[in-house]
Amino acid sequence: MTNYSNLPAVEKDQTKQYFENYFVTERGVSQNFYDAAIGFFEQQTNGNAEAAANIVARSEEHTSELQ
């Protein structure tokens, strides 16, 4: 008897791996928020755009470690 299915024929391990993170939500920051944060820290660092971008990037890393 033929088994018809719309699911791909894969190992059970791959299927299990897919569903393990199925309901994990991706958290991110919109570009507008990112630009506003850089603008804020650029003012705080007296116009140093590179320092402002580094502060924002490091704060994102720290926040993702806490989640």
C-alpha positions in Angstrom: 0.0 0.0 0.0 1.4 3.4 -1.0 1.7 6.1 1.7 0.9 9.5 0.3 2.0 12.5 2.4 2.7 16.2 1.8 5.6 16.0 4.3 9.1 15.5 3.0 10.7 12.1 3.6 13.3 12.9 6.3 14.8 11.3 9.3 12.9 11.6 12.5 15.8 13.5 14.0 15.5 16.3 11.5 11.7 16.6 12.1 12.3 16.6 15.9 14.9 19.3 15.5 12.6 21.4 13.4 9.8 21.3 16.0 12.0 21.9 19.0 12.3 25.6 18.2 9.0 25.9 16.3 7.3 28.1 19.0 10.4 30.2 19.9 9.7 33.7 18.9 12.4 35.8 17.3 13.0 39.1 19.1 14.5 41.9 17.2 14.7 45.6 17.0 13.2 47.7 14.2 15.6 49.8 12.1 13.9 52.9 13.4 14.5 52.0 17.0 18.1 51.2 16.2 18.7 54.5 14.5 17.1 56.4 17.4 19.3 54.6 19.9 22.4 55.4 17.9 21.3 59.0 17.6 20.7 59.2 21.4 24.1 57.8 22.2 25.8 59.9 19.6 24.5 63.0 21.5 25.8 61.5 24.7 29.3 60.9 23.3 29.6 64.3 21.7 29.1 63.3 18.1 31.2 60.1 18.2 29.1 57.9 15.8 31.4 54.9 16.1 31.2 54.9 19.9 27.4 55.2 19.7 27.1 52.3 17.4 29.4 50.2 19.7 27.3 51.0 22.7 24.1 50.0 20.9 25.6 46.8 19.6 26.9 45.8 23.0 23.6 46.5 24.6 21.9 44.3 22.1 24.3 41.5 22.8 23.8 41.9 26.6 20.0 41.9 26.2 20.1 38.7 24.0 22.3 37.0 26.7 19.7 37.8 29.3 16.8 36.2 27.4 
